[in-house]
Amino acid sequence: MNLLKSILILTGSLLLVSPVLAETHEVLMKNRGASGPMIYEPDYIEIKPGDTIKFVRTHKSHNAASIKEMSPAGYKGFMGKIDQEIEVKYDDTGYYGVKCTPHYAQGMVMLVKVGNADLPQSYRDFKAPGLADKRFKKLIETHVDK
């Protein structure tokens, strides 16, 4: 009976500790920041599987949405409403592209790295609209290829 009790206590303790290990990271949705207009700050972030990103509205007319072509296979994606703060939990290892829907072509994008992942070649080959393509190439050069 003592062994069963010990197992139950250990299991319960692990369930209580697990959520504490996950973190919530804030990303600001901004009209202007250190790297120019229409940006997320930060525009590149490395997190652990199970972590959450909270997209925080600092100016009107922004949202956060996943980019299908820059998401791991099978990822369902997300689409925040305009002017909505949204929390997105990233459970699976990989790279994830994020865009502001109305400002995508103006380059309002970011790249999320979850866990120990390699950037797929398809992300390098993907052609995003307008300034987004240039920003993604710079993010990859600065953070992934460093």
N, CA, C and O of each residue as an XYZ file, in Angstrom:
584
protein
N       0.817     -1.196      0.000
C       0.000      0.000      0.000
C       0.864      1.264      0.000
O       0.503      2.265     -0.619
N       2.001      1.215      0.694
C       2.891      2.368      0.732
C       3.460      2.698     -0.641
O       3.643      3.870     -0.972
N       3.741      1.671     -1.444
C       4.258      1.888     -2.793
C       3.218      2.591     -3.656
O       3.548      3.528     -4.382
N       1.979      2.152     -3.583
C       0.901      2.784     -4.345
C       0.710      4.226     -3.913
O       0.529      5.107     -4.754
N       0.749      4.472     -2.634
C       0.600      5.830     -2.106
C       1.747      6.717     -2.605
O       1.528      7.868     -2.984
N       2.951      6.181     -2.601
C       4.120      6.937     -3.079
C       3.996      7.268     -4.563
O       4.326      8.376     -4.987
N       3.523      6.310     -5.347
C       3.341      6.538     -6.784
C       2.289      7.614     -7.021
O       2.477      8.485     -7.871
N       1.196      7.566     -6.289
C       0.138      8.576     -6.439
C       0.642      9.968     -6.056
O       0.342     10.951     -6.734
N       1.401     10.046     -4.978
C       1.947     11.339     -4.556
C       2.932     11.871     -5.596
O       2.901     13.055     -5.932
N       3.801     11.006     -6.102
C       4.769     11.409     -7.123
C       4.066     11.866     -8.398
O       4.433     12.889     -8.975
N       3.059     11.116     -8.839
C       2.305     11.480    -10.042
C       1.614     12.820     -9.856
O       1.651     13.671    -10.745
N       0.987     13.008     -8.710
C       0.320     14.278     -8.425
C       1.295     15.438     -8.402
O       0.995     16.523     -8.901
N       2.461     15.209     -7.821
C       3.487     16.257     -7.769
C       3.957     16.632     -9.164
O       4.143     17.811     -9.466
N       4.148     15.638    -10.010
C       4.583     15.918    -11.384
C       3.533     16.712    -12.140
O       3.879     17.603    -12.915
N       2.273     16.413    -11.934
C       1.206     17.153    -12.599
C       1.176     18.596    -12.137
O       0.868     19.491    -12.925
N       1.489     18.835    -10.882
C       1.511     20.204    -10.374
C       2.724     20.971    -10.870
O       2.639     22.178    -11.095
N       3.850     20.295    -11.043
C       5.090     20.949    -11.454
C       5.113     21.222    -12.952
O       5.644     22.254    -13.361
N       4.569     20.356    -13.782
C       4.653     20.475    -15.235
C       4.210     21.831    -15.772
O       4.939     22.419    -16.570
N       3.040     22.362    -15.370
C       2.641     23.660    -15.906
C       3.600     24.787    -15.517
O       3.718     25.780    -16.235
N       4.279     24.633    -14.387
C       5.196     25.664    -13.937
C       6.399     25.754    -14.879
O       6.973     26.832    -15.034
N       6.786     24.656    -15.502
C       7.932     24.645    -16.386
C       7.669     25.402    -17.685
O       8.601     25.937    -18.285
N       6.424     25.453    -18.123
C       6.070     26.179    -19.342
C       6.093     27.679    -19.050
O       5.761     28.116    -17.948
N       6.490     28.456    -20.055
C       6.568     29.910    -19.900
C       5.623     30.594    -20.872
O       5.245     30.030    -21.899
N       5.249     31.820    -20.528
C       4.499     32.680    -21.442
C       5.413     33.839    -21.820
O       5.950     34.532    -20.955
N       5.580     34.038    -23.122
C       6.435     35.097    -23.659
C       5.544     36.148    -24.311
O       4.581     35.805    -24.997
N       5.855     37.416    -24.104
C       5.074     38.486    -24.729
C       5.748     38.967    -26.006
O       6.961     39.167    -26.064
N       4.920     39.143    -27.019
C       5.357     39.735    -28.277
C       4.440     40.926    -28.526
O       3.216     40.792    -28.521
N       5.042     42.088    -28.743
C       4.271     43.309    -28.959
C       3.959     43.489    -30.439
O       4.813     43.262    -31.296
N       2.727     43.900    -30.731
C       2.319     44.221    -32.099
C       2.357     45.744    -32.207
O       1.563     46.437    -31.571
N       3.301     46.272    -33.030
C       3.573     47.703    -33.011
C       3.509     48.345    -34.397
O       3.765     47.704    -35.416
N       3.160     49.625    -34.398
C       3.215     50.415    -35.631
C       4.663     50.731    -35.998
O       5.025     50.770    -37.174
N       5.483     50.956    -34.974
C       6.892     51.295    -35.192
C       7.686     50.818    -33.988
O       7.240     50.885    -32.843
N       8.897     50.327    -34.301
C       9.776     49.872    -33.234
C      11.220     50.053    -33.639
O      11.521     50.763    -34.599
N      12.105     49.418    -32.916
C      13.545     49.567    -33.144
C      13.968     49.168    -34.555
O      14.911     49.741    -35.100
N      13.283     48.193    -35.153
C      13.694     47.739    -36.490
C      12.818     48.295    -37.613
O      12.884     47.813    -38.744
N      11.998     49.305    -37.311
C      11.230     49.943    -38.370
C       9.730     49.936    -38.134
O       9.260     49.700    -37.021
N       8.979     50.200    -39.211
C       7.520     50.244    -39.085
C       6.887     48.858    -39.210
O       7.466     47.938    -39.786
N       5.691     48.739    -38.658
C       4.874     47.528    -38.749
C       5.676     46.293    -38.344
O       6.104     45.511    -39.192
N       5.871     46.130    -37.037
C       6.715     45.040    -36.555
C       6.112     44.331    -35.346
O       5.235     44.842    -34.649
N       6.622     43.157    -35.147
C       6.449     42.452    -33.881
C       7.749     42.657    -33.120
O       8.828     42.637    -33.712
N       7.651     42.851    -31.830
C       8.850     42.944    -30.996
C       8.743     41.924    -29.888
O       7.856     42.036    -29.041
N       9.618     40.928    -29.863
C      10.670     40.642    -30.832
C      10.090     40.016    -32.108
O       8.975     39.493    -32.112
N      10.873     40.084    -33.179
C      10.429     39.484    -34.444
C      11.015     38.085    -34.648
O      10.715     37.417    -35.638
N      11.857     37.647    -33.701
C      12.377     36.279    -33.678
C      12.444     35.850    -32.224
O      12.921     36.596    -31.369
N      11.966     34.647    -31.947
C      11.979     34.163    -30.569
C      12.195     32.659    -30.564
O      11.669     31.940    -31.414
N      12.967     32.197    -29.606
C      13.188     30.766    -29.404
C      12.527     30.380    -28.090
O      12.800     30.975    -27.047
N      11.646     29.368    -28.150
C      10.913     28.934    -26.971
C      10.989     27.410    -26.855
O      11.478     26.729    -27.757
N      10.506     26.901    -25.747
C      10.472     25.456    -25.520
C       9.099     24.912    -25.887
O       8.111     25.643    -25.814
N       9.016     23.637    -26.282
C       7.711     23.030    -26.504
C       6.853     23.165    -25.239
O       7.328     22.925    -24.128
N       5.597     23.547    -25.422
C       4.690     23.762    -24.303
C       4.593     25.208    -23.877
O       3.685     25.572    -23.129
N       5.530     26.058    -24.347
C       5.471     27.483    -24.029
C       4.361     28.163    -24.820
O       3.880     27.646    -25.829
N       3.970     29.333    -24.333
C       2.909     30.130    -24.944
C       3.464     31.493    -25.328
O       4.303     32.053    -24.622
N       2.995     32.018    -26.445
C       3.294     33.403    -26.808
C       2.000     34.190    -26.695
O       0.969     33.812    -27.251
N       2.077     35.290    -25.962
C       0.950     36.221    -25.852
C       1.252     37.393    -26.770
O       2.210     38.135    -26.551
N       0.430     37.557    -27.799
C       0.577     38.667    -28.738
C      -0.196     39.855    -28.150
O      -1.419     39.816    -28.018
N       0.548     40.906    -27.801
C      -0.010     42.051    -27.082
C      -0.216     43.221    -28.029
O       0.706     43.628    -28.736
N      -1.414     43.753    -28.040
C      -1.756     44.898    -28.882
C      -1.232     46.179    -28.230
O      -1.620     46.519    -27.112
N      -0.352     46.881    -28.935
C       0.116     48.175    -28.451
C      -0.423     49.307    -29.320
O      -0.429     50.466    -28.905
N      -0.871     48.972    -30.519
C      -1.486     49.922    -31.442
C      -2.680     49.236    -32.102
O      -2.775     48.008    -32.106
N      -3.571     50.017    -32.647
C      -4.761     49.465    -33.308
C      -4.425     48.866    -34.670
O      -3.388     49.156    -35.267
N      -5.340     48.022    -35.137
C      -5.341     47.463    -36.496
C      -4.327     46.353    -36.737
O      -3.929     46.124    -37.880
N      -3.902     45.660    -35.688
C      -2.977     44.541    -35.852
C      -3.617     43.246    -35.367
O      -4.559     43.254    -34.574
N      -3.086     42.146    -35.859
C      -3.433     40.823    -35.346
C      -2.220     39.919    -35.487
O      -1.161     40.339    -35.954
N      -2.393     38.687    -35.080
C      -1.353     37.671    -35.260
C      -2.027     36.456    -35.875
O      -3.085     36.025    -35.416
N      -1.409     35.904    -36.918
C      -1.957     34.739    -37.613
C      -0.804     33.881    -38.113
O       0.251     34.390    -38.490
N      -1.022     32.583    -38.111
C       0.006     31.674    -38.618
C       0.074     31.750    -40.142
O      -0.889     32.136    -40.805
N       1.219     31.377    -40.670
C       1.429     31.323    -42.113
C       1.527     29.848    -42.484
O       2.462     29.161    -42.073
N       0.576     29.372    -43.249
C       0.499     27.944    -43.584
C       1.797     27.424    -44.187
O       2.270     26.350    -43.814
N       2.377     28.183    -45.120
C       3.595     27.744    -45.816
C       4.828     27.747    -44.912
O       5.866     27.192    -45.269
N       4.709     28.371    -43.749
C       5.824     28.421    -42.804
C       5.388     27.837    -41.464
O       5.628     28.412    -40.403
N       4.744     26.685    -41.549
C       4.295     25.945    -40.365
C       4.623     24.473    -40.571
O       4.610     23.983    -41.700
N       4.918     23.768    -39.482
C       5.171     22.331    -39.612
C       3.960     21.594    -40.184
O       2.821     22.018    -39.992
N       4.210     20.513    -40.872
C       3.129     19.696    -41.459
C       2.138     19.293    -40.379
O       2.524     18.864    -39.292
N       0.862     19.436    -40.691
C      -0.197     19.040    -39.780
C      -0.596     20.102    -38.769
O      -1.558     19.905    -38.026
N       0.117     21.225    -38.720
C      -0.221     22.290    -37.779
C      -1.520     22.951    -38.210
O      -1.654     23.365    -39.362
N      -2.474     23.052    -37.299
C      -3.792     23.620    -37.611
C      -3.757     25.133    -37.776
O      -4.601     25.697    -38.473
N      -2.810     25.785    -37.157
C      -2.672     27.222    -37.288
C      -3.625     27.995    -36.396
O      -4.421     27.421    -35.653
N      -3.522     29.318    -36.492
C      -4.383     30.210    -35.705
C      -4.569     31.513    -36.457
O      -3.767     31.863    -37.323
N      -5.633     32.231    -36.120
C      -5.902     33.535    -36.724
C      -6.570     34.408    -35.668
O      -7.750     34.250    -35.355
N      -5.781     35.334    -35.128
C      -6.332     36.284    -34.166
C      -7.154     37.342    -34.886
O      -6.904     37.659    -36.049
N      -8.126     37.876    -34.185
C      -8.940     38.958    -34.740
C      -8.168     40.271    -34.645
O      -7.285     40.426    -33.801
N      -8.509     41.202    -35.509
C      -7.888     42.521    -35.488
C      -8.130     43.147    -34.114
O      -9.237     43.076    -33.579
N      -7.099     43.752    -33.553
C      -7.115     44.412    -32.242
C      -7.315     43.443    -31.077
O      -7.635     43.873    -29.969
N      -7.131     42.146    -31.310
C      -7.311     41.150    -30.263
C      -5.959     40.684    -29.749
O      -5.069     40.346    -30.530
N      -5.811     40.669    -28.433
C      -4.655     40.011    -27.847
C      -4.972     38.525    -27.842
O      -6.086     38.119    -27.514
N      -3.998     37.730    -28.203
C      -4.228     36.295    -28.335
C      -3.046     35.548    -27.729
O      -1.902     35.992    -27.829
N      -3.328     34.422    -27.108
C      -2.280     33.560    -26.582
C      -2.249     32.287    -27.411
O      -3.281     31.655    -27.636
N      -1.060     31.916    -27.863
C      -0.881     30.732    -28.704
C       0.129     29.815    -28.024
O       1.259     30.216    -27.744
N      -0.291     28.583    -27.765
C       0.596     27.597    -27.157
C       1.239     26.783    -28.275
O       0.554     26.297    -29.175
N       2.548     26.642    -28.208
C       3.309     25.892    -29.195
C       3.791     24.593    -28.552
O       4.724     24.601    -27.748
N       3.161     23.492    -28.904
C       3.504     22.196    -28.315
C       4.566     21.436    -29.103
O       5.360     20.698    -28.520
N       4.585     21.609    -30.415
C       5.443     20.790    -31.270
C       6.701     21.535    -31.710
O       6.660     22.725    -32.020
N       7.805     20.818    -31.731
C       9.083     21.355    -32.188
C       8.972     21.771    -33.649
O       8.313     21.102    -34.445
N       9.618     22.871    -33.993
C       9.635     23.333    -35.374
C       9.736     24.841    -35.454
O       9.842     25.532    -34.440
N       9.703     25.335    -36.671
C       9.677     26.774    -36.937
C       8.273     27.157    -37.365
O       7.584     26.393    -38.041
N       7.852     28.364    -36.959
C       6.511     28.858    -37.256
C       6.603     30.306    -37.724
O       7.159     31.153    -37.025
N       6.060     30.589    -38.900
C       5.976     31.955    -39.382
C       4.673     32.574    -38.914
O       3.627     31.924    -38.907
N       4.748     33.848    -38.521
C       3.576     34.581    -38.034
C       3.478     35.880    -38.811
O       4.490     36.501    -39.136
N       2.238     36.289    -39.108
C       2.007     37.530    -39.854
C       0.897     38.337    -39.214
O       0.045     37.805    -38.503
N       0.926     39.629    -39.481
C      -0.208     40.510    -39.215
C      -0.955     40.564    -40.537
O      -0.422     41.046    -41.537
N      -2.179     40.074    -40.545
C      -2.914     39.943    -41.809
C      -2.992     41.245    -42.602
O      -2.672     41.230    -43.791
N      -3.404     42.384    -42.007
C      -3.490     43.598    -42.826
C      -2.144     44.207    -43.206
O      -2.076     45.016    -44.132
N      -1.077     43.833    -42.510
C       0.235     44.442    -42.781
C       1.281     43.427    -43.238
O       2.484     43.664    -43.121
N       0.816     42.310    -43.753
C       1.708     41.239    -44.197
C       2.664     41.730    -45.284
O       3.877     41.566    -45.161
N       2.132     42.325    -46.334
C       2.957     42.791    -47.450
C       3.870     43.948    -47.039
O       4.868     44.227    -47.705
N       3.522     44.617    -45.938
C       4.371     45.697    -45.420
C       5.486     45.145    -44.542
O       6.291     45.904    -44.003
N       5.533     43.830    -44.398
C       6.638     43.202    -43.698
C       6.411     42.924    -42.221
O       7.372     42.671    -41.495
N       5.163     42.963    -41.756
C       4.908     42.686    -40.341
C       4.820     41.174    -40.148
O       3.748     40.574    -40.219
N       5.994     40.579    -39.900
C       6.133     39.130    -39.757
C       7.113     38.822    -38.631
O       7.888     39.674    -38.195
N       7.049     37.580    -38.180
C       8.025     37.115    -37.202
C       8.246     35.630    -37.384
O       7.468     34.952    -38.054
N       9.312     35.129    -36.783
C       9.658     33.722    -36.852
C       9.815     33.185    -35.428
O      10.507     33.774    -34.597
N       9.154     32.050    -35.168
C       9.195     31.402    -33.861
C       9.907     30.061    -34.020
O       9.550     29.258    -34.883
N      10.910     29.827    -33.185
C      11.591     28.535    -33.155
C      11.187     27.834    -31.866
O      11.366     28.367    -30.771
N      10.643     26.634    -32.013
C      10.224     25.860    -30.849
C      11.133     24.645    -30.724
O      11.185     23.794    -31.612
N      11.846     24.581    -29.606
C      12.717     23.440    -29.356
C      13.922     23.399    -30.273
O      14.307     24.401    -30.876
N      14.508     22.211    -30.363
C      15.694     21.990    -31.180
C      15.244     21.603    -32.586
O      15.024     20.426    -32.871
N      15.110     22.584    -33.450
C      14.566     22.353    -34.792
C      15.529     22.854    -35.855
O      16.317     23.772    -35.627
N      15.445     22.230    -37.017
C      16.164     22.699    -38.199
C      15.163     23.383    -39.114
O      14.036     22.913    -39.274
N      15.573     24.490    -39.710
C      14.698     25.212    -40.625
C      14.541     24.429    -41.921
O      15.536     24.136    -42.584
N      13.316     24.085    -42.294
C      13.123     23.358    -43.561
C      13.521     24.206    -44.767
O      13.375     25.428    -44.751
N      14.017     23.556    -45.797
C      14.390     24.263    -47.027
C      13.186     24.976    -47.631
O      13.342     26.030    -48.247
N      11.998     24.422    -47.465
C      10.787     25.036    -48.025
C      10.544     26.432    -47.463
O       9.957     27.273    -48.144
N      10.986     26.695    -46.234
C      10.836     28.033    -45.652
C      11.757     29.012    -46.378
O      11.389     30.162    -46.615
N      12.937     28.553    -46.722
C      13.884     29.407    -47.454
C      13.373     29.688    -48.868
O      13.587     30.774    -49.408
N      12.703     28.712    -49.457
C      12.212     28.842    -50.829
C      10.900     29.618    -50.917
O      10.556     30.131    -51.982
N      10.168     29.710    -49.813
C       8.864     30.382    -49.811
C       9.028     31.854    -50.143
O       9.930     32.516    -49.630
N       8.157     32.364    -51.002
C       8.179     33.774    -51.398
C       6.989     34.476    -50.751
O       5.855     34.340    -51.210
N       7.251     35.216    -49.698
C       6.214     35.997    -49.023
C       5.956     37.276    -49.813
O       6.824     37.719    -50.565
N       4.782     37.872    -49.655
C       4.476     39.086    -50.421
C       5.239     40.320    -49.925
O       5.524     40.459    -48.736
N       5.559     41.199    -50.860
C       6.142     42.499    -50.543
C       7.357     42.448    -49.647
O       8.263     41.640    -49.847
N       7.366     43.337    -48.638
C       8.501     43.447    -47.723
C       8.629     42.247    -46.786
O       9.686     42.044    -46.189
N       7.577     41.458    -46.650
C       7.636     40.283    -45.772
C       8.744     39.335    -46.227
O       9.438     38.752    -45.394
N       8.912     39.180    -47.510
C       9.938     38.276    -48.033
C      11.333     38.742    -47.605
O      12.160     37.937    -47.177
N      11.580     40.024    -47.722
C      12.877     40.601    -47.342
C      13.108     40.428    -45.834
O      14.212     40.083    -45.411
N      12.077     40.665    -45.035
C      12.224     40.537    -43.581
C      12.475     39.086    -43.168
O      13.298     38.819    -42.293
N      11.764     38.152    -43.800
C      12.003     36.747    -43.474
C      13.431     36.340    -43.826
O      14.088     35.644    -43.052
N      13.906     36.767    -44.980
C      15.279     36.432    -45.377
C      16.283     37.000    -44.367
O      17.269     36.344    -44.031
N      16.028     38.210    -43.888
C      16.914     38.832    -42.901
C      16.828     38.090    -41.569
O      17.855     37.877    -40.924
N      15.635     37.694    -41.143
C      15.494     36.933    -39.896
C      16.253     35.610    -39.977
O      16.938     35.219    -39.031
N      16.127     34.935    -41.098
C      16.815     33.656    -41.286
C      18.331     33.861    -41.282
O      19.063     33.109    -40.639
N      18.791     34.876    -41.999
C      20.225     35.163    -42.055
C      20.782     35.531    -40.681
O      21.854     35.071    -40.286
N      20.038     36.367    -39.964
C      20.508     36.873    -38.672
C      20.435     35.858    -37.550
O      21.335     35.798    -36.712
N      19.375     35.056    -37.518
C      19.143     34.197    -36.367
C      19.349     32.701    -36.620
O      19.802     31.978    -35.732
N      19.020     32.241    -37.817
C      19.095     30.806    -38.103
C      20.468     30.435    -38.653
O      21.047     29.424    -38.256
N      20.987     31.250    -39.564
C      22.254     30.937    -40.228
C      23.468     31.500    -39.485
O      24.586     31.421    -39.995
N      23.275     32.053    -38.320
C      24.374     32.711    -37.576
C      25.506     31.786    -37.249
O      26.486     32.203    -36.632
